[in-house]
Amino acid sequence: MAEAGSWYARWGKRTLDVVGASILLVLLAPVLAAAALILRAADGPGILFRQVRAGRGGSPFTLLKLRTMRPPAHAGEPDADRLTPLGRALRATALDEVPQLVNVLRGEMSLVGPRPLPVEYLPLYSAREATRLRSGRGWRGRPRRAAAMPFLGRSAWNGTRDTPRASRPLPTSGPSSALSSWCCAGRA
């Protein structure tokens, strides 16, 4: 693990993020363009989903994803009912997360690190969970099936896919917690 004042911590990780995200965006651009065109044709305008998430130090930033749900027909409509068939396919392949590479290029996220959670979770953090905010948010932080890249596989986080986001528990043990602890240890 890199020391907080090391060259890698100051410049190397950011350099790898920019180079990695740039290469991935170039390679995935045709797939992303095709997905965006199909999404536009199938579900109408509004290709991107934007949500405010907590970045390093809790500072808010706008996370980008491909839209996978339609707007709610009524208050309290479950997310599972709003998920479109195309959205289900995008999520199954994790192509909905490719626009987050733009967040990486902007410096709002990192390719590796704890996943940025919605800002509504900030008041719910324990002191230990708040250590997540010491490092940059990660594109590849959430545990997934044995996949080399996030767009190759997806699994439900903590078995709570159908639970409303605001009431989902924060990971306090297991791989996600271990990743958060590892990424944040020794950083001020």
TIDOGU-849353 format. One record per residue (C-alpha): x, y, z; residue in three letters. Coordinates in steps of 0.02 Angstrom, whole numbers, plus 50000, padded with zeros to 5 digits. Layout:
XYZAla/...
***
This chain:
500005000050000Met/500645017349956Ala/501085029950091Glu/500025045750092Ala/501495056850039Gly/502255044949911Ser/502415048849727Trp/501145035249687Tyr/499855042149808Ala/500065059849740Arg/500305056649553Trp/500385038249507Gly/498615033049549Lys/497875048149458Arg/498985044849307Thr/498425026649302Leu/496615032149321Asp/496715044249175Val/497655032249061Val/496545017349107Gly/494905026949091Ala/495465034548925Ser/495905017548852Ile/494285009748914Leu/493235024148846Leu/494055022748674Val/493825003848671Leu/492035004648735Leu/491485020048635Ala/490645009948495Pro/489724999048622Val/489235014348725Leu/488625023548570Ala/487595008548514Ala/486845006548688Ala/486425025148694Ala/485575024648523Leu/484575009048567Ile/484105016648735Leu/483525032648652Arg/482495023048522Ala/481735011048649Ala/481425022248799Asp/481435040048730Gly/482465055048781Pro/483545055548935Gly/484955043348904Ile/485965047449060Leu/485465045049241Phe/486275057549358Arg/486375055749547Gln/487305065749678Val/488545054649770Arg/489795057649910Ala/491575059449846Gly/493215061249938Arg/492955069950104Gly/491065068950078Gly/491075082049941Ser/489615079449822Pro/489825075649638Phe/488625070049501Thr/488825051749456Leu/488385046949276Leu/487565030749220Lys/486505025049074Leu/484675026049120Arg/483935008949159Thr/482255013749237Met/480735023549183Arg/480055037449295Pro/478885031449433Pro/477045030449384Ala/476545033949565His/477375037649731Ala/478155022349811Gly/478235012049651Glu/479564998549677Pro/481174999849578Asp/480924982249511Ala/479314987849425Asp/480175002949347Arg/481644993149274Leu/481464992249085Thr/481914976448986Pro/483354985848904Leu/483874992349074Gly/483924974549140Arg/485094969748997Ala/486194984949026Leu/486324980749211Arg/486674962349176Ala/488174967249071Thr/488584982549183Ala/488614993449026Leu/487545005749123Asp/489095010049224Glu/490265014149078Val/489845032949083Pro/490665033249255Gln/492315033049162Leu/491945051449127Val/491855053849316Asn/493565045549327Val/494285057349195Leu/493565072349288Arg/494455066549447Gly/492835063449541Glu/493125044749553Met/494535032349539Ser/494565015949444Leu/494875006449606Val/494185011349775Gly/492605010949879Pro/491005014049783Arg/490275031449802Pro/488665030549900Leu/487215042849891Pro/487445058349999Val/485895053250097Glu/486995039950180Tyr/488225052450255Leu/487245055450417Pro/487075036650440Leu/488955033150439Tyr/489785026750597Ser/491535033250633Ala/492285017650553Arg/491185018950398Glu/491645037350378Ala/493435031850338Thr/492755027650164Arg/492745046350130Leu/494635047950148Arg/494995040049979Ser/494375043549805Gly/492795034449756Arg/493045019449643Gly/492265013449481Trp/492774995549522Arg/492444995949710Gly/490844985849732Arg/491104967049742Pro/490514957849589Arg/490514940149527Arg/492234933949479Ala/492474946349339Ala/494024955449283Ala/493074971249236Met/491424978049302Pro/490554977049134Phe/490804958049128Leu/489684953649275Gly/488604960649414Arg/487894954049577Ser/486664961449699Ala/487544971249834Trp/487284963350004Asn/485694954749941Gly/484724971049947Thr/484324974749765Arg/482454976849801Asp/482694986749962Thr/482515005749945Pro/484245013549934Arg/484055024850086Ala/483655009850199Ser/485034998250137Arg/486344994050267Pro/488124999750242Leu/489384985650228Pro/490224983050396Thr/491034966450359Ser/491524956250209Gly/492424961150049Pro/491654978450031Ser/492124983250209Ser/493864975850189Ala/494114985550028Leu/493555001550112Ser/494744998650257Ser/496184994450141Trp/495915009250027Cys/495745021650169Cys/497065015350291Ala/498465027550322Gly/497665041950227Arg/497255058450306Ala/
***
